Amino acid sequence: MVGHSMQSSVSPTSRRWLVGLLVLLIVIGVCWWLWPSTSKNTQTAQSAGQTGRSGMMRPGFGGSTLPVPVRVSDVTRGDFPVYYKALGTVTALNTINVRSRVAGELVKVNFKEGQMVKAGDLLAEIDPRSYQNALLQAEGTLLQNQAQLRNAQVDVQRYRGLYAEDSIAKQTLDTAEALVSQLQGTVKTNQAAVNDARLNLDFTKIRAPISGRVGLRQLDMGNLVAANDTTALVVITQTEPIVVSFTLPESDLALVLARYRSGASLPVQAWDRGDRKQLAVGVLSSIDNQIDITTGTLKFKALFENRDQSLFPNQFVNVRLLAETLKNVVLAPAAAIQYGTNGSFVYALDGDNKVKIRTIKVGVTDGDVSVIDEGLAPGDRVVLEGTDRLRDGGAVEVVSDSAEVPQTPAAQLQGGSDTGAAPAKAHE
């Protein structure tokens, strides 16, 4: 009984050790059996993962030395226009609220809403009959007093002859001369009344004070119009020429003010709200006399001929002010410029199939083309696409070669084309 109990207590422990040892041996055997296949499959998977459509392995994953496909462009030399960009508002050079200067019934309207008118064109007419009667009355009073004046002047001539013969007293002559002076003053007053009546009659014909475009009519025929009424008959805006108002930050003022004060003509371009189409080209005409302390900007005005009516009062436009043109500078595509901890750099071709990192100093840019102050020379070729897979001294394969950098048309100095983006000033 004692021997049987001891065998029962020891047997489960021995079995557990035996089972554990057996499982360990099985695992070791399975690993040994599968090890070559797993290594081979892993190598195959890595090779498949690192190979693109072209069959080349990506550098940095597996240590492949196959060339990287890239697209390159040439570095050139040329002129670069520097533009300052701003938001502008089109403003009419003159805006006139046409009101009647006399009261009466509006009997004629001689314009169509929205039409162009010239200075002096007849716009409307007030009933003139009461003013015609007032003129006749003033002219009649003038004639009466003119007749009395002539009679008094004849009397003065007669009295002077009688006084010379000592036939009348001096007082009689003095009284006659005073009457002539009084009647002369009365005639002048009557003449002024006639002129005033004639002016009021002329005011019944409402004429355009300036050339421009009329707006919507505010009063219709048959309405009674008061003199200098608060409600204007119509509004005329002068659109030829027209003005665009815009602001520039004080950090950009030094160059613009220097050229403006030197008498240089600074071209200004107006582009549509989407900044896709050029609407008109004008010149900088005036500047404000103080900087706005709340925004740190200075107001400018540019004058546009606007003969094609492409600019409309109160229209919002994108303004591009040509500050200067950099002559004979090195130009490179902005897409080729990379930025790192040590500054700006590019991948430049070193021979036909290798690239080398070039540290550069970038000047102004327009988003497509940048001025290179240091680090590149005309004729160098820089990588545009594929830079994320490159390293210094790495092998490349040029699959597409752009002949030159994106164009900065010189024609934009005189207005440019109607489409496309014009250069705009920016700092790196």
C-alpha positions as a LaTeX table, in Angstrom:
\begin{tabular}{lrrr}
\hline
Residue & $x$ (\AA) & $y$ (\AA) & $z$ (\AA) \\
\hline
Met1 & 0.00 & 0.00 & 0.00 \\
Val2 & 2.84 & 2.35 & 0.79 \\
Gly3 & 4.67 & 1.53 & $-2.41$ \\
His4 & 1.56 & 2.10 & $-4.49$ \\
Ser5 & 0.97 & 5.56 & $-2.93$ \\
Met6 & 4.51 & 6.70 & $-3.65$ \\
Gln7 & 4.23 & 5.55 & $-7.28$ \\
Ser8 & 0.96 & 7.51 & $-7.73$ \\
Ser9 & 2.44 & 10.77 & $-6.37$ \\
Val10 & 5.61 & 10.66 & $-8.52$ \\
Ser11 & 4.10 & 9.46 & $-11.80$ \\
Pro12 & 2.23 & 12.71 & $-12.81$ \\
Thr13 & 5.38 & 14.83 & $-12.38$ \\
Ser14 & 7.43 & 12.49 & $-14.49$ \\
Arg15 & 4.80 & 12.48 & $-17.19$ \\
Arg16 & 4.74 & 16.33 & $-17.31$ \\
Trp17 & 8.50 & 16.47 & $-17.78$ \\
Leu18 & 8.32 & 13.83 & $-20.44$ \\
Val19 & 5.54 & 15.63 & $-22.33$ \\
Gly20 & 7.40 & 18.99 & $-22.16$ \\
Leu21 & 10.60 & 17.45 & $-23.47$ \\
Leu22 & 8.72 & 15.81 & $-26.30$ \\
Val23 & 7.01 & 19.07 & $-27.34$ \\
Leu24 & 10.36 & 20.91 & $-27.33$ \\
Leu25 & 11.92 & 18.28 & $-29.54$ \\
Ile26 & 9.00 & 18.51 & $-31.98$ \\
Val27 & 9.28 & 22.33 & $-32.21$ \\
Ile28 & 13.04 & 22.14 & $-32.84$ \\
Gly29 & 12.49 & 19.56 & $-35.54$ \\
Val30 & 9.79 & 21.61 & $-37.28$ \\
Cys31 & 11.98 & 24.77 & $-37.22$ \\
Trp32 & 14.91 & 22.90 & $-38.63$ \\
Trp33 & 12.73 & 21.45 & $-41.36$ \\
Leu34 & 11.13 & 24.76 & $-42.41$ \\
Trp35 & 14.12 & 27.14 & $-42.04$ \\
Pro36 & 15.47 & 27.00 & $-45.66$ \\
Ser37 & 11.97 & 27.50 & $-47.19$ \\
Thr38 & 11.16 & 30.50 & $-44.93$ \\
Ser39 & 14.46 & 32.22 & $-45.71$ \\
Lys40 & 13.92 & 31.72 & $-49.41$ \\
Asn41 & 10.36 & 33.02 & $-49.28$ \\
Thr42 & 11.42 & 36.08 & $-47.28$ \\
Gln43 & 14.14 & 36.91 & $-49.80$ \\
Thr44 & 11.65 & 36.50 & $-52.63$ \\
Ala45 & 9.10 & 38.75 & $-50.90$ \\
Gln46 & 11.68 & 41.45 & $-50.26$ \\
Ser47 & 12.80 & 41.30 & $-53.86$ \\
Ala48 & 9.20 & 41.58 & $-55.07$ \\
Gly49 & 8.44 & 44.45 & $-52.71$ \\
Gln50 & 11.47 & 46.45 & $-53.77$ \\
Thr51 & 10.99 & 46.07 & $-57.50$ \\
Gly52 & 8.71 & 48.54 & $-59.31$ \\
Arg53 & 7.07 & 48.34 & $-62.71$ \\
Ser54 & 10.40 & 49.00 & $-64.38$ \\
Gly55 & 12.01 & 46.04 & $-62.59$ \\
Met56 & 14.48 & 48.24 & $-60.65$ \\
Met57 & 14.96 & 47.94 & $-56.89$ \\
Arg58 & 14.48 & 51.14 & $-54.86$ \\
Pro59 & 17.64 & 52.42 & $-53.19$ \\
Gly60 & 17.71 & 52.09 & $-49.46$ \\
Phe61 & 15.66 & 48.88 & $-49.46$ \\
Gly62 & 17.99 & 45.96 & $-50.05$ \\
Gly63 & 20.95 & 48.10 & $-51.17$ \\
Ser64 & 20.14 & 48.15 & $-54.93$ \\
Thr65 & 22.42 & 50.20 & $-57.18$ \\
Leu66 & 20.05 & 50.33 & $-60.18$ \\
Pro67 & 19.61 & 53.88 & $-61.66$ \\
Val68 & 16.63 & 55.97 & $-60.53$ \\
Pro69 & 14.38 & 57.37 & $-63.31$ \\
Val70 & 14.25 & 61.18 & $-63.12$ \\
Arg71 & 13.06 & 64.18 & $-65.11$ \\
Val72 & 15.49 & 67.07 & $-65.43$ \\
Ser73 & 15.53 & 70.66 & $-66.67$ \\
Asp74 & 18.19 & 73.14 & $-67.74$ \\
Val75 & 19.35 & 76.14 & $-65.72$ \\
Thr76 & 19.22 & 79.27 & $-67.91$ \\
Arg77 & 20.07 & 82.95 & $-67.81$ \\
Gly78 & 17.57 & 85.73 & $-68.53$ \\
Asp79 & 15.51 & 88.65 & $-67.25$ \\
Phe80 & 13.16 & 88.17 & $-64.30$ \\
Pro81 & 10.29 & 90.61 & $-63.61$ \\
Val82 & 9.61 & 91.09 & $-59.89$ \\
Tyr83 & 5.95 & 91.69 & $-59.10$ \\
Tyr84 & 4.26 & 92.68 & $-55.84$ \\
Lys85 & 0.82 & 91.15 & $-55.50$ \\
Ala86 & $-2.17$ & 92.68 & $-53.73$ \\
Leu87 & $-5.96$ & 92.71 & $-53.66$ \\
Gly88 & $-7.52$ & 95.76 & $-55.28$ \\
Thr89 & $-10.89$ & 97.45 & $-55.69$ \\
Val90 & $-11.94$ & 99.15 & $-58.91$ \\
Thr91 & $-13.13$ & 102.71 & $-58.24$ \\
Ala92 & $-14.74$ & 105.14 & $-60.66$ \\
Leu93 & $-12.60$ & 108.21 & $-61.27$ \\
Asn94 & $-15.71$ & 110.38 & $-60.74$ \\
Thr95 & $-19.19$ & 109.51 & $-59.46$ \\
Ile96 & $-22.01$ & 112.04 & $-59.93$ \\
Asn97 & $-25.49$ & 111.98 & $-58.39$ \\
Val98 & $-27.60$ & 113.85 & $-60.93$ \\
Arg99 & $-30.26$ & 115.96 & $-59.21$ \\
Ser100 & $-32.59$ & 118.68 & $-60.43$ \\
Arg101 & $-31.69$ & 122.25 & $-59.49$ \\
Val102 & $-35.26$ & 123.46 & $-59.97$ \\
Ala103 & $-38.63$ & 122.14 & $-58.86$ \\
Gly104 & $-41.34$ & 120.92 & $-61.19$ \\
Glu105 & $-42.83$ & 117.97 & $-63.01$ \\
Leu106 & $-40.50$ & 115.54 & $-64.76$ \\
Val107 & $-41.82$ & 115.56 & $-68.34$ \\
Lys108 & $-39.00$ & 113.84 & $-70.30$ \\
Val109 & $-36.36$ & 111.15 & $-69.70$ \\
Asn110 & $-33.92$ & 110.90 & $-72.58$ \\
Phe111 & $-31.56$ & 108.12 & $-71.49$ \\
Lys112 & $-31.59$ & 104.36 & $-71.22$ \\
Glu113 & $-30.41$ & 102.68 & $-68.08$ \\
Gly114 & $-26.79$ & 101.56 & $-68.34$ \\
Gln115 & $-25.95$ & 103.52 & $-71.48$ \\
Met116 & $-22.81$ & 105.57 & $-72.02$ \\
Val117 & $-23.34$ & 109.34 & $-72.14$ \\
Lys118 & $-21.10$ & 112.29 & $-72.94$ \\
Ala119 & $-20.75$ & 115.49 & $-70.96$ \\
Gly120 & $-23.57$ & 117.88 & $-72.00$ \\
Asp121 & $-25.97$ & 115.19 & $-73.22$ \\
Leu122 & $-29.62$ & 115.92 & $-72.35$ \\
Leu123 & $-30.76$ & 113.41 & $-69.72$ \\
Ala124 & $-34.19$ & 114.70 & $-68.64$ \\
Glu125 & $-36.44$ & 117.77 & $-68.70$ \\
Ile126 & $-38.55$ & 119.52 & $-66.09$ \\
Asp127 & $-41.76$ & 121.32 & $-67.13$ \\
Pro128 & $-40.36$ & 124.72 & $-68.27$ \\
Arg129 & $-43.55$ & 126.81 & $-68.56$ \\
Ser130 & $-43.49$ & 128.46 & $-65.17$ \\
Tyr131 & $-39.84$ & 129.38 & $-65.65$ \\
Gln132 & $-40.55$ & 130.78 & $-69.11$ \\
Asn133 & $-43.22$ & 133.03 & $-67.55$ \\
Ala134 & $-40.83$ & 134.12 & $-64.82$ \\
Leu135 & $-38.29$ & 135.06 & $-67.47$ \\
Leu136 & $-40.82$ & 137.11 & $-69.41$ \\
Gln137 & $-41.87$ & 138.94 & $-66.26$ \\
Ala138 & $-38.26$ & 139.76 & $-65.37$ \\
Glu139 & $-37.56$ & 140.96 & $-68.91$ \\
Gly140 & $-40.67$ & 143.21 & $-68.81$ \\
Thr141 & $-39.61$ & 144.84 & $-65.55$ \\
Leu142 & $-36.14$ & 145.39 & $-67.00$ \\
Leu143 & $-37.58$ & 147.13 & $-70.08$ \\
Gln144 & $-39.69$ & 149.46 & $-67.94$ \\
Asn145 & $-36.78$ & 150.57 & $-65.81$ \\
Gln146 & $-34.52$ & 150.92 & $-68.83$ \\
Ala147 & $-37.06$ & 153.35 & $-70.35$ \\
Gln148 & $-37.20$ & 155.37 & $-67.12$ \\
Leu149 & $-33.40$ & 155.46 & $-67.06$ \\
Arg150 & $-33.20$ & 156.80 & $-70.60$ \\
Asn151 & $-35.75$ & 159.51 & $-69.76$ \\
Ala152 & $-33.84$ & 160.50 & $-66.65$ \\
Gln153 & $-30.60$ & 160.68 & $-68.63$ \\
Val154 & $-32.23$ & 163.02 & $-71.15$ \\
Asp155 & $-33.44$ & 165.22 & $-68.30$ \\
Val156 & $-29.91$ & 165.39 & $-66.86$ \\
Gln157 & $-28.53$ & 166.58 & $-70.21$ \\
Arg158 & $-31.23$ & 169.25 & $-70.43$ \\
Tyr159 & $-30.70$ & 170.42 & $-66.83$ \\
Arg160 & $-26.97$ & 170.71 & $-67.39$ \\
Gly161 & $-27.57$ & 173.10 & $-70.29$ \\
Leu162 & $-30.01$ & 175.19 & $-68.27$ \\
Tyr163 & $-27.67$ & 175.25 & $-65.29$ \\
Ala164 & $-24.87$ & 176.46 & $-67.56$ \\
Glu165 & $-27.14$ & 179.35 & $-68.59$ \\
Asp166 & $-27.88$ & 179.92 & $-64.89$ \\
Ser167 & $-31.57$ & 179.21 & $-65.56$ \\
Ile168 & $-32.05$ & 176.54 & $-62.81$ \\
Ala169 & $-30.75$ & 175.95 & $-59.36$ \\
Lys170 & $-27.87$ & 173.52 & $-58.72$ \\
Gln171 & $-30.13$ & 171.41 & $-56.55$ \\
Thr172 & $-32.40$ & 170.60 & $-59.50$ \\
Leu173 & $-29.44$ & 169.28 & $-61.51$ \\
Asp174 & $-28.17$ & 167.24 & $-58.55$ \\
Thr175 & $-31.59$ & 165.66 & $-58.05$ \\
Ala176 & $-31.78$ & 164.67 & $-61.72$ \\
Glu177 & $-28.31$ & 163.09 & $-61.63$ \\
Ala178 & $-29.16$ & 161.15 & $-58.45$ \\
Leu179 & $-32.29$ & 159.80 & $-60.16$ \\
Val180 & $-30.16$ & 158.54 & $-63.05$ \\
Ser181 & $-27.84$ & 156.73 & $-60.66$ \\
Gln182 & $-30.80$ & 155.20 & $-58.84$ \\
Leu183 & $-32.36$ & 153.96 & $-62.07$ \\
Gln184 & $-29.01$ & 152.52 & $-63.20$ \\
Gly185 & $-28.91$ & 150.43 & $-60.03$ \\
Thr186 & $-32.50$ & 149.33 & $-60.59$ \\
Val187 & $-31.71$ & 148.28 & $-64.16$ \\
Lys188 & $-28.77$ & 146.17 & $-62.94$ \\
Thr189 & $-31.01$ & 144.51 & $-60.39$ \\
Asn190 & $-33.57$ & 143.81 & $-63.10$ \\
Gln191 & $-30.86$ & 142.42 & $-65.36$ \\
Ala192 & $-29.75$ & 140.05 & $-62.60$ \\
Ala193 & $-33.36$ & 138.90 & $-62.19$ \\
Val194 & $-33.53$ & 138.24 & $-65.93$ \\
Asn195 & $-30.30$ & 136.25 & $-65.82$ \\
Asp196 & $-31.54$ & 134.24 & $-62.87$ \\
Ala197 & $-34.83$ & 133.46 & $-64.59$ \\
Arg198 & $-32.99$ & 132.46 & $-67.76$ \\
Leu199 & $-30.67$ & 130.22 & $-65.70$ \\
Asn200 & $-33.62$ & 128.54 & $-63.99$ \\
Leu201 & $-35.19$ & 127.96 & $-67.38$ \\
Asp202 & $-31.95$ & 126.39 & $-68.58$ \\
Phe203 & $-31.88$ & 124.17 & $-65.45$ \\
Thr204 & $-35.17$ & 122.61 & $-66.56$ \\
Lys205 & $-33.03$ & 120.70 & $-69.07$ \\
Ile206 & $-30.93$ & 118.29 & $-66.98$ \\
Arg207 & $-27.66$ & 117.52 & $-68.75$ \\
Ala208 & $-24.84$ & 115.10 & $-68.02$ \\
Pro209 & $-22.05$ & 116.91 & $-66.15$ \\
Ile210 & $-19.42$ & 114.27 & $-67.09$ \\
Ser211 & $-18.96$ & 111.47 & $-69.58$ \\
Gly212 & $-19.64$ & 108.02 & $-68.19$ \\
Arg213 & $-22.17$ & 105.27 & $-67.72$ \\
Val214 & $-25.59$ & 105.99 & $-66.25$ \\
Gly215 & $-27.07$ & 103.66 & $-63.68$ \\
Leu216 & $-30.66$ & 102.71 & $-62.96$ \\
Arg217 & $-33.30$ & 105.45 & $-63.14$ \\
Gln218 & $-34.57$ & 106.55 & $-59.73$ \\
Leu219 & $-37.48$ & 108.75 & $-60.87$ \\
Asp220 & $-40.07$ & 108.27 & $-63.61$ \\
Met221 & $-41.88$ & 110.76 & $-65.81$ \\
Gly222 & $-44.79$ & 112.51 & $-64.12$ \\
Asn223 & $-43.11$ & 112.72 & $-60.71$ \\
Leu224 & $-42.84$ & 116.10 & $-59.03$ \\
Val225 & $-39.18$ & 116.86 & $-58.48$ \\
Ala226 & $-37.91$ & 119.18 & $-55.76$ \\
Ala227 & $-34.88$ & 121.38 & $-56.20$ \\
Asn228 & $-31.77$ & 119.55 & $-54.89$ \\
Asp229 & $-33.91$ & 116.62 & $-53.84$ \\
Thr230 & $-32.22$ & 113.91 & $-51.75$ \\
Thr231 & $-33.30$ & 111.33 & $-54.34$ \\
Ala232 & $-31.05$ & 111.55 & $-57.37$ \\
Leu233 & $-32.51$ & 111.19 & $-60.83$ \\
Val234 & $-29.64$ & 108.90 & $-61.83$ \\
Val235 & $-26.00$ & 108.19 & $-60.95$ \\
Ile236 & $-23.22$ & 108.60 & $-63.53$ \\
Thr237 & $-19.87$ & 106.86 & $-63.04$ \\
Gln238 & $-16.84$ & 107.77 & $-65.10$ \\
Thr239 & $-15.26$ & 104.54 & $-66.34$ \\
Glu240 & $-12.77$ & 105.90 & $-68.89$ \\
Pro241 & $-10.24$ & 106.16 & $-67.33$ \\
Ile242 & $-10.81$ & 104.21 & $-64.13$ \\
Val243 & $-8.83$ & 103.69 & $-60.92$ \\
Val244 & $-7.84$ & 100.58 & $-58.96$ \\
Ser245 & $-7.08$ & 101.09 & $-55.26$ \\
Phe246 & $-4.83$ & 98.62 & $-53.41$ \\
Thr247 & $-2.41$ & 98.43 & $-50.48$ \\
Leu248 & 1.12 & 97.14 & $-50.01$ \\
Pro249 & 2.86 & 96.23 & $-46.72$ \\
Glu250 & 5.46 & 98.67 & $-45.49$ \\
Ser251 & 8.17 & 96.02 & $-45.94$ \\
Asp252 & 7.72 & 96.33 & $-49.71$ \\
Leu253 & 7.65 & 100.13 & $-49.89$ \\
Ala254 & 11.34 & 101.02 & $-50.19$ \\
Leu255 & 11.82 & 99.82 & $-53.78$ \\
Val256 & 8.42 & 101.02 & $-55.01$ \\
Leu257 & 8.69 & 104.48 & $-53.48$ \\
Ala258 & 12.25 & 104.94 & $-54.73$ \\
Arg259 & 11.26 & 104.19 & $-58.31$ \\
Tyr260 & 8.02 & 106.20 & $-58.09$ \\
Arg261 & 9.79 & 109.29 & $-56.77$ \\
Ser262 & 12.44 & 109.00 & $-59.45$ \\
Gly263 & 9.71 & 109.49 & $-62.05$ \\
Ala264 & 9.72 & 105.92 & $-63.35$ \\
Ser265 & 6.49 & 104.57 & $-64.80$ \\
Leu266 & 5.49 & 101.46 & $-62.81$ \\
Pro267 & 3.17 & 99.12 & $-64.77$ \\
Val268 & 0.24 & 97.62 & $-62.88$ \\
Gln269 & $-1.72$ & 94.59 & $-64.04$ \\
Ala270 & $-5.31$ & 93.83 & $-63.03$ \\
Trp271 & $-6.30$ & 90.15 & $-63.01$ \\
Asp272 & $-9.70$ & 88.59 & $-62.40$ \\
Arg273 & $-10.81$ & 87.27 & $-59.04$ \\
Gly274 & $-9.63$ & 83.75 & $-59.84$ \\
Asp275 & $-6.20$ & 85.11 & $-60.84$ \\
Arg276 & $-6.47$ & 83.34 & $-64.21$ \\
Lys277 & $-7.17$ & 86.09 & $-66.76$ \\
Gln278 & $-5.50$ & 89.46 & $-67.15$ \\
Leu279 & $-8.14$ & 92.17 & $-67.48$ \\
Ala280 & $-6.16$ & 95.37 & $-68.06$ \\
Val281 & $-2.79$ & 97.07 & $-67.75$ \\
Gly282 & $-2.30$ & 100.52 & $-66.23$ \\
Val283 & 0.29 & 102.60 & $-64.40$ \\
Leu284 & 0.80 & 103.58 & $-60.78$ \\
Ser285 & $-0.71$ & 107.07 & $-60.48$ \\
Ser286 & $-0.72$ & 108.13 & $-56.81$ \\
Ile287 & 0.16 & 107.10 & $-53.26$ \\
Asp288 & $-1.29$ & 107.97 & $-49.87$ \\
Asn289 & 0.55 & 110.26 & $-47.46$ \\
Gln290 & 0.62 & 107.98 & $-44.43$ \\
Ile291 & 0.80 & 104.30 & $-43.45$ \\
Asp292 & $-2.24$ & 102.75 & $-41.81$ \\
Ile293 & $-0.99$ & 101.88 & $-38.31$ \\
Thr294 & $-3.66$ & 99.18 & $-37.83$ \\
Thr295 & $-2.56$ & 97.16 & $-40.87$ \\
Gly296 & 0.95 & 98.44 & $-41.57$ \\
Thr297 & 0.08 & 99.09 & $-45.20$ \\
Leu298 & 0.14 & 102.06 & $-47.58$ \\
Lys299 & $-2.60$ & 102.82 & $-50.09$ \\
Phe300 & $-1.87$ & 103.13 & $-53.80$ \\
Lys301 & $-3.92$ & 104.00 & $-56.87$ \\
Ala302 & $-3.32$ & 102.81 & $-60.41$ \\
Leu303 & $-4.87$ & 104.45 & $-63.46$ \\
Phe304 & $-6.31$ & 102.33 & $-66.30$ \\
Glu305 & $-7.58$ & 103.60 & $-69.67$ \\
Asn306 & $-10.34$ & 100.94 & $-69.63$ \\
Arg307 & $-11.43$ & 101.61 & $-73.20$ \\
Asp308 & $-12.78$ & 98.08 & $-73.51$ \\
Gln309 & $-14.79$ & 98.47 & $-70.27$ \\
Ser310 & $-13.12$ & 95.37 & $-68.81$ \\
Leu311 & $-13.02$ & 96.96 & $-65.33$ \\
Phe312 & $-16.24$ & 97.76 & $-63.50$ \\
Pro313 & $-16.66$ & 100.06 & $-60.48$ \\
Asn314 & $-16.51$ & 98.24 & $-57.11$ \\
Gln315 & $-15.09$ & 95.11 & $-58.77$ \\
Phe316 & $-12.50$ & 93.12 & $-56.81$ \\
Val317 & $-9.32$ & 92.30 & $-58.75$ \\
Asn318 & $-5.88$ & 90.88 & $-58.15$ \\
Val319 & $-3.21$ & 93.52 & $-58.63$ \\
Arg320 & 0.36 & 92.91 & $-59.76$ \\
Leu321 & 2.73 & 95.84 & $-59.53$ \\
Leu322 & 5.97 & 95.51 & $-61.50$ \\
Ala323 & 8.56 & 96.72 & $-59.00$ \\
Glu324 & 11.67 & 96.00 & $-61.06$ \\
Thr325 & 13.15 & 93.68 & $-63.67$ \\
Leu326 & 16.28 & 91.73 & $-62.72$ \\
Lys327 & 18.55 & 91.64 & $-65.75$ \\
Asn328 & 20.66 & 88.67 & $-66.87$ \\
Val329 & 20.14 & 86.49 & $-63.79$ \\
Val330 & 20.42 & 82.71 & $-63.35$ \\
Leu331 & 17.00 & 81.04 & $-63.48$ \\
Ala332 & 16.01 & 77.55 & $-62.33$ \\
Pro333 & 12.65 & 75.78 & $-61.96$ \\
Ala334 & 11.25 & 76.15 & $-58.46$ \\
Ala335 & 10.20 & 72.47 & $-58.48$ \\
Ala336 & 13.88 & 71.44 & $-58.45$ \\
Ile337 & 14.71 & 73.27 & $-55.22$ \\
Gln338 & 14.83 & 71.16 & $-52.07$ \\
Tyr339 & 15.05 & 72.36 & $-48.46$ \\
Gly340 & 17.08 & 70.75 & $-45.71$ \\
Thr341 & 18.63 & 71.49 & $-42.35$ \\
Asn342 & 21.60 & 73.16 & $-44.05$ \\
Gly343 & 19.49 & 75.33 & $-46.35$ \\
Ser344 & 18.37 & 75.06 & $-49.94$ \\
Phe345 & 19.90 & 72.55 & $-52.37$ \\
Val346 & 19.27 & 70.82 & $-55.69$ \\
Tyr347 & 20.23 & 67.51 & $-57.26$ \\
Ala348 & 22.35 & 68.45 & $-60.27$ \\
Leu349 & 23.51 & 65.99 & $-62.91$ \\
Asp350 & 27.19 & 65.08 & $-62.53$ \\
Gly351 & 27.94 & 63.66 & $-65.94$ \\
Asp352 & 25.19 & 61.73 & $-67.72$ \\
Asn353 & 24.10 & 59.19 & $-65.13$ \\
Lys354 & 24.91 & 60.50 & $-61.66$ \\
Val355 & 23.65 & 63.31 & $-59.45$ \\
Lys356 & 25.43 & 65.51 & $-56.96$ \\
Ile357 & 23.94 & 67.68 & $-54.22$ \\
Arg358 & 24.49 & 71.40 & $-54.83$ \\
Thr359 & 23.91 & 73.87 & $-52.01$ \\
Ile360 & 22.36 & 77.03 & $-53.46$ \\
Lys361 & 21.18 & 80.48 & $-52.44$ \\
Val362 & 17.72 & 81.33 & $-53.73$ \\
Gly363 & 16.57 & 84.87 & $-54.54$ \\
Val364 & 13.08 & 85.91 & $-55.55$ \\
Thr365 & 10.64 & 83.42 & $-57.04$ \\
Asp366 & 7.25 & 83.41 & $-58.73$ \\
Gly367 & 6.28 & 79.88 & $-57.77$ \\
Asp368 & 7.39 & 78.41 & $-61.11$ \\
Val369 & 10.82 & 79.96 & $-61.62$ \\
Ser370 & 13.38 & 81.07 & $-59.02$ \\
Val371 & 16.38 & 83.34 & $-59.23$ \\
Ile372 & 19.55 & 81.52 & $-58.13$ \\
Asp373 & 22.04 & 83.87 & $-56.51$ \\
Glu374 & 24.71 & 81.25 & $-55.82$ \\
Gly375 & 25.38 & 77.58 & $-56.51$ \\
Leu376 & 24.27 & 77.09 & $-60.14$ \\
Ala377 & 25.35 & 78.31 & $-63.55$ \\
Pro378 & 23.60 & 78.42 & $-66.94$ \\
Gly379 & 23.79 & 75.02 & $-68.62$ \\
Asp380 & 23.54 & 73.00 & $-65.41$ \\
Arg381 & 20.83 & 70.36 & $-65.38$ \\
Val382 & 18.78 & 69.84 & $-62.24$ \\
Val383 & 16.34 & 67.10 & $-61.25$ \\
Leu384 & 12.66 & 68.02 & $-61.24$ \\
Glu385 & 10.99 & 64.70 & $-60.37$ \\
Gly386 & 12.28 & 61.66 & $-58.57$ \\
Thr387 & 14.22 & 63.55 & $-55.92$ \\
Asp388 & 12.67 & 61.57 & $-53.05$ \\
Arg389 & 14.61 & 58.46 & $-54.17$ \\
Leu390 & 17.97 & 60.13 & $-54.76$ \\
Arg391 & 21.17 & 60.33 & $-52.75$ \\
Asp392 & 24.43 & 62.18 & $-53.31$ \\
Gly393 & 26.41 & 60.41 & $-56.01$ \\
Gly394 & 23.52 & 58.11 & $-56.90$ \\
Ala395 & 22.94 & 56.72 & $-60.39$ \\
Val396 & 20.02 & 58.09 & $-62.41$ \\
Glu397 & 18.33 & 57.48 & $-65.73$ \\
Val398 & 16.92 & 60.57 & $-67.47$ \\
Val399 & 13.50 & 59.51 & $-68.76$ \\
Ser400 & 12.26 & 63.01 & $-69.65$ \\
Asp401 & 14.36 & 66.08 & $-70.29$ \\
Ser402 & 12.76 & 69.54 & $-70.18$ \\
Ala403 & 14.67 & 71.82 & $-72.55$ \\
Glu404 & 14.40 & 74.89 & $-70.35$ \\
Val405 & 12.90 & 76.27 & $-67.16$ \\
Pro406 & 9.23 & 77.36 & $-67.15$ \\
Gln407 & 8.93 & 80.54 & $-69.14$ \\
Thr408 & 8.71 & 84.01 & $-67.62$ \\
Pro409 & 7.41 & 85.93 & $-70.65$ \\
Ala410 & 8.96 & 89.32 & $-71.23$ \\
Ala411 & 5.65 & 90.21 & $-72.86$ \\
Gln412 & 4.16 & 90.48 & $-69.38$ \\
Leu413 & 6.20 & 93.62 & $-68.85$ \\
Gln414 & 3.86 & 95.26 & $-71.36$ \\
Gly415 & 0.73 & 93.49 & $-70.23$ \\
Gly416 & 1.38 & 89.86 & $-71.12$ \\
Ser417 & $-1.10$ & 87.37 & $-72.42$ \\
Asp418 & $-4.67$ & 87.03 & $-71.35$ \\
Thr419 & $-4.16$ & 83.66 & $-69.71$ \\
Gly420 & $-1.62$ & 82.07 & $-67.46$ \\
Ala421 & 0.03 & 83.19 & $-64.28$ \\
Ala422 & 2.27 & 86.23 & $-64.21$ \\
Pro423 & 5.36 & 86.33 & $-62.03$ \\
Ala424 & 4.80 & 87.49 & $-58.49$ \\
Lys425 & 7.29 & 88.58 & $-55.88$ \\
Ala426 & 8.19 & 86.20 & $-53.08$ \\
His427 & 11.10 & 85.79 & $-50.69$ \\
Glu428 & 12.80 & 82.63 & $-49.60$ \\
\hline
\end{tabular}
